[in-house]
Amino acid sequence: MFLTLLAVTFIIAALVSTVVARVFSSPVKKILKRIISDDISSAWQKYLTFAIYVVGISSGVRIRQLERYITEIDKDMEIITLTAERWVLEIYRTIIGTLQGIAWMLLVFFVFALIAFVIVRIFEVKREFKSRTDSPENNGSTAN
């Protein structure tokens, strides 16, 4: 019964991670192309997708919590039995844990992406200002 629960929580965490990875695929791709305007942005997108799976599955499948079903907590207490209610609770915990872990990871990514976007934008504005001031129209004009 424990192995079935472990397998089910793993599959659910993987499915939730897949859905989240697909939902955020397009925004992440656009953000990375904007910040890293190079072919390397696709490699970063693949890495971020991998990280979504790793964080999602590791957050959803909580091994320490599942150990309660196979080991005694104290010498005087029995091993917790898996009932239908516990199954529902573990499935719910898996979904919420997966989403919570991915949400924190994406929050960190988007905060750093926002900082990088601001830096890129500042350099673009400086470059644009410099190109306007260095243009021939501004250098050769005389005041009447």
Buried (B, 14 or more C-beta within 10 A) or exposed (E): EEEEBBEBBBBBBBBBBBBBBEEBBEEBBEBBBBBBEEEEBEEBBEEBBEBBBBBBBBBBBBEEEBEBBEEEEEEEEEEEEBEEEBBEEBBEBBBEBBBBBBBEBBEEBBEEBEEBBEEBEEEEEEEEEEEEEEEEEEEEEEEE
